[in-house]
Structure formats: structure tokens, C-alpha cells
Amino acid sequence: MAFVQSFGAAEVVTGSCHLLKIKSGPRILVDCGMFQGNDEEEKNYEPFGFDPKKVDVLLITHAHLDHVGRIPKLVKEGFDGIIVATKPTFELAQVVLLDSAHLMEEEYRTRYRKAQRRGEEKKVPQPLYTTEDVEDVYLLTHIHAKYDKPLKIAKGVKVTFRNAGHILGSATVEISYKEEGEERKVVFSGDLGNKNDIVMPFIENVSRADTLFIESTYGDRNHKNIKDTIAEFKSAVRKTLLNRGNVIIPSFAIERTQEVLCVLKDMYRKRELPHCKVFVDSPMAIKATYLFSKFHRELGPKCNRFYQEDGDVFGFPYLRFTSDVEDSKKINEIERGAIIIAGSGMCTGGRILHHFKNRLWNERNCVIFVGFQAEGTLGRYIVDGAKWVRIYHEDIRIRAKIHTINGFSAHADQRELIEWMQGFKKLGKVCLVHGEREKEIVFRKEIKKRLGKKAHIVKPKEKIYL
């Protein structure tokens, strides 16, 4: 009998990794993501819990690090099968993985130099993988999946990718196989998008699942109204610029940066945006924005309208991209009238720290947080009301106005998750993954109330028989 084991994203949000074993058939891995967060990151160095050499096919739902971040490790440890994903996902994943490898190599070199001075260099752990390991991933056989077109991946086994509306190239994965002469379908939702997303199209429905593995990131709540969110964002930007200040936006490179650019471009077109310079000061965000533009047909109607009307999805006269470090440093010479979008999104590193050091102390400036700030991060510390921060060994007084705008999200909320499930004509067993247990408990109750179904919270490595 076929079964699924979850070796990540079980009672936690990150590390998505689900192994499907079909009787007398292939071993199929859905995602191989990195664990993130202070309490989870050590798991990345632990054994997978299965033999990578015995995996036949890897299906990738989308290119976020918590869904692709351990693929180089998988290949390094012996996986040499077929990888299936949409073309945008393959290209975006390469940007994400190379950036991840570069950061780990850089951190290793820094730790090694410090350990050398103590005579303890042998104690420094090697990077999880290197840029060369990422390149090895792209030497394997790749199949580009197209939405709604079934692909035969093994005898009697087909996979269909449906648009998940989460980020560029994201997909819900539908796997059909035969067991005892009967066709069976197991569906992995991947991460489902927010219907109010400015950049992405709506989530695509799936008609049937004998077993559904559904994400539950926001299974306990509903998002703030997007119109109110955009109005709040616009107000903060306008007030700051008209007050001769600068706007600093810590932002995630993929999806959130592009969403912010769409709002700013819309403001420019409607003459709501005071004269300013808008900087995307993140090499990774710049590369991601290029790919979003390249695959603009995969985006939502607003982005395609922008493209049709002026030949550019995100560009407008005020916008500047600063890949080069020297160009980034020059931004600090601007006294007023700058909007600076930089990573990292939770302020744990990256160029945002330099901008904080140069701007946080000025009461004319403002910081707009447009994404979730995890416990223990600098972003969370500021959001929670810190008066001082220490950046690069210097204490900085926070006088800039701090705005936390929670309505932007690339994830479906509880209401949207339920509505998507209601779209199934036939829905069998429901299994909850990719969510914190407390949120999954709330979501499970709502599923019972709204759909009359019992949902199961998947435990790590638990065998779910299909």
C-alpha cells in the first residue's frame, strides 16, 4: 500500500520534504527544503531519514528556500534521479540556491579565520553545500512541467502541476497512480497564494484528491483587507516624503519586493507618489525581479496590464537598481526623498543594516515593515518597540517612525484555504502540514466546522497510508 512520510514541514512551517512510496512503483520526493529559525536550523545537518540514492523523482512546488534549500545536499548525498518543476521555478531556484551557498561559504570563511586565531580551525563545520554543489543539481535530468498538462514520470504514474498563485512558478502537485487496478490521486497543495495578491494570479482549483496534504501557515487567521493595507502603505510613504524624509523598507527578495514595486508604480501612474528615487538595493531581489518580468505571462492581470501599456512590468522613471556595492553606498549620500527597498526581510543581515545605521536616528525618516518578523530577529526587536539597536558595534537611537503593515502576504489565509478545499468535487483524507501545531489545531477545528471532515495533523516521519 502506498504511503507518505514527511521529513520536514510536519508540525513546523519550514523544511518541506515529503516522500511518497508507491507499491511496486517509484519513490517520489515532493520538495526538499531548508529548515529555518533558531530552533530548527541544526536539522539541516542531520541525516534526511531516507536514502537519497533510492529516490527516483523530485517534484518541486516552488522556489522558496524552505522548499528547495536542501536539494544540493540531496544530490551531494547520492540523488541522481529526475527533477520536475515549472521553468520559472527552475530559474528562480538557481538564484535562491546560489545565494544560499554563497552566504554559507562566506560565513564559513569568517568563522574559519576567527578559529585560526584560537588554533581551533578543525572545529569549524563545513558549509551545508557550496556553489559547486548547486551547479551539480543543474547537471541532472530536468523536466519542465506546464500547468494543467499531465506528465508521465513512471509506469502508471502521472503528475499534474496546477498554478498555486503563491510566487512565480509555484504549483500544487497532483500525483495519480494505480493501486489494485484503481486510480488513486494524492495532492500536495504546496504553498497556496493569497487571492488579494497584487502580483500573482488566483489559485487554481483541483477537482479530486483521495488524500490531500495541505499547508496551514495561516490556518488560524484571516488577513487584513488588502485595500486598507495599500492605503496604509501609501499614507506612510507620502507623509514621509512630503516631510523631506526617507522611507526604508526591509523586504523579502521574492514576491514581496515585486509587490511593493507594483504599489509604488501604481502610485506613480496615478500621480500619488511625490518626486523621489526608489532603490531596489538587493542583488537577489534584482535578479528575482528580472525573472518575474521575463515570465510576466505567469503573473496576474495588473502586472500584465503594466507590461502591455508601457512594455515593463515593474519599471517607472523613479526606479533604480543597485547591484554594485559602491552604488549601494552612494544611497547614503542622499539626504531626503529616497525609498530604499533592501534585504534581508527580517533584518538579520544584508544591506538593510547599513541603511538602518545611516537612517534610524533621523526622526524625518520612517521604516515600513511589510513582512512577518520572526521572534529573535532584529526586525522583531524593532517592531516590538525597541528604542536603541546595536549595528556594526555601534548603538543607534531609533527616532524614525516605525510602521508595521501586516496585510501583505503571499499565503492564503484560513478563509481562502477553506474555500479552496470546498472547490474539490471529491475530497478524501485531509492531512495538515507546513504549519505550527497550535495553528493546525485551530485550522482542524475550522475544517470540521465548515467541511464536516476530520483532518489529521501530520507528525514528523509518520507514515500516512493512502
Residue pairs with C-beta under 8 A, 6 or more apart in sequence:
1 23
1 179
1 465
1 466
2 20
2 21
2 22
2 23
2 25
2 177
2 179
2 184
2 186
2 465
2 466
3 20
3 21
3 463
3 464
3 465
3 466
4 18
4 19
4 20
4 21
4 186
4 211
4 213
4 431
4 463
4 464
4 466
5 18
5 19
5 21
5 49
5 50
5 461
5 462
5 463
5 464
6 17
6 18
6 19
6 213
6 433
6 458
6 459
6 460
6 461
6 462
6 464
7 15
7 17
7 18
7 19
7 48
7 49
7 50
7 460
7 461
8 14
8 15
8 16
8 17
8 18
8 31
8 33
8 35
8 43
8 460
9 15
9 16
9 17
9 18
9 31
9 33
9 66
9 215
9 433
9 434
10 433
10 458
10 459
10 460
10 461
10 462
11 435
11 436
11 437
11 440
11 457
11 458
11 459
11 460
12 35
12 40
12 435
12 436
13 66
13 217
13 434
13 435
13 436
14 33
14 34
14 35
14 36
14 37
14 40
14 66
15 33
15 34
15 35
15 36
15 40
15 43
15 44
15 66
15 70
16 30
16 31
16 32
16 33
16 61
16 66
16 67
16 433
16 434
17 29
17 30
17 31
17 32
17 33
17 48
17 70
18 29
18 30
18 31
18 188
18 213
18 433
19 27
19 28
19 29
19 30
19 50
19 55
20 27
20 28
20 29
20 30
20 175
20 186
21 27
21 28
22 28
22 157
22 177
22 179
23 179
25 154
25 155
25 156
25 157
25 177
26 56
26 57
26 153
26 154
26 157
27 50
27 54
27 55
27 56
27 57
28 55
28 56
28 57
28 58
28 59
28 153
28 157
28 175
29 55
29 57
29 58
29 59
29 74
30 59
30 61
30 173
30 188
31 59
31 60
31 61
31 67
31 68
31 188
31 190
32 58
32 67
32 68
32 69
32 70
32 71
32 73
32 74
33 64
33 65
33 66
33 67
33 68
33 69
33 70
34 44
34 65
34 66
34 68
34 69
34 70
34 100
35 41
35 42
35 43
35 44
35 66
36 65
36 66
36 69
37 374
38 376
44 69
44 70
44 73
44 128
45 125
45 128
48 70
48 74
48 77
49 461
51 78
52 74
52 75
52 77
52 78
52 79
53 77
53 78
53 79
53 80
55 74
55 79
55 81
56 81
56 82
56 154
57 81
57 82
57 83
57 84
57 153
57 154
58 71
58 74
58 79
58 81
58 82
58 83
58 84
59 84
59 85
59 159
59 173
59 175
59 188
60 67
60 68
60 71
60 83
60 84
60 85
60 89
60 90
60 93
61 67
61 85
61 89
61 164
61 170
61 171
61 172
61 173
61 188
61 190
61 191
62 68
62 89
62 164
62 166
62 167
62 169
62 170
62 171
62 190
62 191
63 88
63 89
63 92
63 93
63 95
63 96
63 167
63 168
63 169
63 170
63 254
64 96
64 167
64 191
64 254
65 96
65 100
67 190
67 191
68 93
68 96
68 97
69 96
69 97
69 100
70 128
71 83
71 93
71 97
71 137
72 97
72 101
72 128
72 129
72 130
72 133
72 134
72 136
72 137
73 128
73 129
73 133
75 133
75 136
75 137
75 140
76 129
76 133
76 136
79 140
80 140
81 140
81 141
82 140
82 141
82 142
82 143
82 153
83 90
83 137
83 140
83 141
83 142
83 143
84 142
84 143
84 145
84 151
84 153
84 159
85 93
85 142
85 144
85 145
85 169
85 171
86 144
86 145
86 146
86 147
86 161
86 169
86 170
86 171
87 144
87 169
87 295
88 168
88 169
88 291
88 295
88 298
89 168
89 169
89 170
89 171
90 142
90 144
90 169
91 169
91 291
91 294
92 167
92 168
92 169
92 254
92 288
92 291
94 134
94 138
95 284
95 287
95 288
95 291
96 254
96 284
97 134
97 137
98 131
98 134
99 283
99 284
101 127
101 129
101 130
101 131
101 133
101 134
102 131
103 349
104 127
104 128
104 129
104 130
105 127
105 130
105 131
107 127
108 124
108 125
108 126
108 127
111 124
112 121
112 124
115 121
115 123
115 124
143 151
143 153
145 151
145 159
145 161
145 171
146 161
147 161
147 162
147 163
147 171
147 204
148 160
148 161
148 162
148 204
149 160
149 161
150 158
150 159
150 160
150 176
151 158
151 159
151 160
152 158
153 159
156 177
156 178
157 175
157 176
157 177
158 175
158 176
158 177
159 173
159 174
159 175
159 176
160 173
160 174
160 176
161 171
161 172
161 173
161 174
162 171
162 172
162 173
162 174
162 204
162 205
162 206
163 170
163 171
163 172
163 201
163 203
163 204
163 298
164 170
164 171
164 172
164 189
164 190
164 191
164 192
164 193
164 203
164 204
165 192
165 193
165 194
165 195
165 197
165 200
165 201
165 202
165 203
165 204
166 190
166 191
166 192
166 193
166 200
166 255
166 410
166 411
167 191
167 193
167 200
167 254
167 255
167 410
168 200
168 254
168 255
168 288
168 291
168 292
168 295
168 298
168 299
169 295
169 298
170 190
170 191
170 193
170 200
171 190
172 187
172 188
172 189
172 190
172 192
172 203
172 204
172 206
173 187
173 188
173 190
174 185
174 186
174 187
174 206
174 209
175 185
175 186
175 187
175 188
176 183
176 184
176 185
177 183
177 184
178 184
179 466
184 210
184 466
185 208
185 209
185 210
185 211
186 209
186 210
186 211
186 212
186 213
186 466
187 206
187 209
187 211
187 212
187 213
188 213
189 212
189 213
189 214
189 215
189 420
190 215
191 215
191 217
191 410
191 411
191 434
192 203
192 214
192 215
192 411
192 412
192 416
192 417
192 420
193 200
193 202
193 203
193 410
193 411
193 412
194 223
194 409
194 410
194 411
194 412
194 413
194 416
195 202
195 203
195 412
195 416
196 223
196 225
196 226
196 407
197 255
197 259
197 300
197 409
197 410
198 226
198 259
198 262
198 263
198 300
198 302
199 255
199 258
199 259
199 262
199 292
199 299
199 300
199 302
199 303
200 255
200 299
200 300
200 410
201 298
201 299
201 300
201 301
202 300
203 412
203 416
203 420
205 420
205 423
205 424
206 423
206 424
207 423
207 424
207 425
207 426
208 424
208 425
208 426
208 427
209 424
209 426
209 427
209 428
210 426
210 428
210 429
210 466
211 428
211 429
211 430
211 431
211 464
211 466
212 421
212 424
212 427
212 428
212 429
212 430
212 431
213 431
213 433
213 458
214 417
214 421
214 430
214 431
214 432
214 433
215 411
215 412
215 417
215 433
215 434
215 435
216 417
216 432
216 433
216 434
216 435
216 439
216 440
216 443
217 411
217 434
217 435
217 439
218 409
218 411
218 412
218 413
218 414
218 417
218 439
219 414
219 417
219 432
219 435
219 439
219 440
219 442
219 443
219 446
220 414
220 438
220 439
220 442
220 443
221 413
221 414
222 413
222 414
222 415
223 406
223 407
223 409
223 413
224 406
224 407
225 407
226 407
228 407
229 405
229 406
229 407
229 408
230 263
230 407
232 403
232 405
232 407
233 263
233 368
233 370
233 405
234 263
234 267
234 272
236 247
236 366
236 368
236 401
236 403
236 405
237 247
237 264
237 267
237 273
237 339
237 368
238 272
238 273
238 274
239 366
240 246
240 247
240 364
240 365
240 366
240 401
241 247
241 273
241 274
241 276
241 337
241 339
242 274
243 364
244 336
244 337
244 364
245 336
245 362
245 364
245 365
245 366
245 400
246 334
246 336
246 337
246 338
246 339
246 340
246 359
246 362
246 364
246 365
246 366
247 338
247 339
247 340
247 365
247 366
247 367
247 368
248 340
248 342
248 352
248 355
248 356
248 359
248 365
248 366
248 367
248 368
248 400
249 260
249 339
249 340
249 341
249 342
249 367
249 368
249 370
250 342
250 343
250 344
250 345
250 346
250 347
250 352
250 367
250 369
250 370
250 371
250 379
251 257
251 260
251 282
251 285
251 341
251 342
251 343
251 345
251 370
251 371
252 343
252 344
252 345
252 371
253 282
253 284
253 285
253 288
253 343
253 345
254 284
254 285
254 288
255 410
256 345
256 370
256 371
256 408
256 410
257 280
257 282
257 285
257 288
257 289
257 341
258 288
258 289
258 292
258 314
259 370
259 408
259 410
260 341
260 370
260 408
261 278
261 280
261 289
261 314
261 319
261 341
262 302
262 303
262 306
262 314
264 273
264 278
264 316
264 318
264 319
264 339
265 306
265 314
265 315
265 316
265 319
266 302
267 273
268 316
268 317
268 318
269 316
273 318
274 337
275 318
275 337
276 318
276 337
276 338
276 339
277 318
277 320
277 334
277 337
277 338
277 339
278 318
278 319
278 320
278 338
278 339
278 341
279 320
279 321
279 322
279 331
279 338
279 339
279 340
279 341
279 342
280 286
280 289
280 319
280 320
280 321
280 322
280 341
280 342
281 322
281 328
281 331
281 340
281 341
281 342
281 351
281 355
282 341
282 342
282 343
282 350
282 351
283 323
284 343
285 341
285 343
286 321
286 323
289 314
289 321
292 299
292 303
292 313
292 314
293 307
293 312
293 313
293 314
296 303
296 304
296 307
296 313
297 304
299 313
303 313
304 313
306 312
306 313
306 314
307 313
322 328
322 330
322 331
328 351
328 354
329 354
331 338
331 340
331 355
332 354
332 355
332 358
336 364
340 355
340 359
342 350
342 351
342 352
342 355
343 350
343 351
343 352
344 350
344 352
345 371
345 379
346 371
346 372
346 373
346 374
346 377
346 378
346 379
346 380
347 353
347 356
347 373
347 377
347 378
347 379
347 382
348 377
348 378
348 379
353 378
353 391
353 392
356 367
356 389
356 391
356 396
357 391
357 392
357 394
357 396
359 365
359 367
359 400
360 367
360 389
360 396
360 397
360 398
360 399
360 400
361 396
361 397
361 398
361 399
361 400
362 399
362 400
363 399
363 400
363 401
364 400
365 400
365 401
366 400
366 401
366 402
366 403
367 382
367 400
367 401
367 402
367 403
368 403
368 405
369 379
369 382
369 383
369 402
369 403
369 404
369 405
370 405
370 408
371 408
373 379
373 380
373 382
373 383
373 404
374 380
378 389
381 389
382 389
382 398
382 402
383 402
383 404
386 398
387 397
387 398
388 395
388 396
388 397
388 398
389 395
389 396
389 398
390 396
412 420
414 442
414 443
414 446
417 443
418 446
418 447
418 450
418 451
421 427
421 430
421 447
421 451
422 450
422 451
427 451
427 453
429 456
429 464
429 466
430 447
430 453
430 454
430 455
430 456
431 455
431 456
431 457
431 458
431 464
432 440
432 443
432 444
432 455
432 456
432 457
432 458
433 458
435 443
437 457
440 457
441 457
443 455
444 454
444 455
444 457
447 453
447 454
447 455
448 454
448 455
456 464
458 464
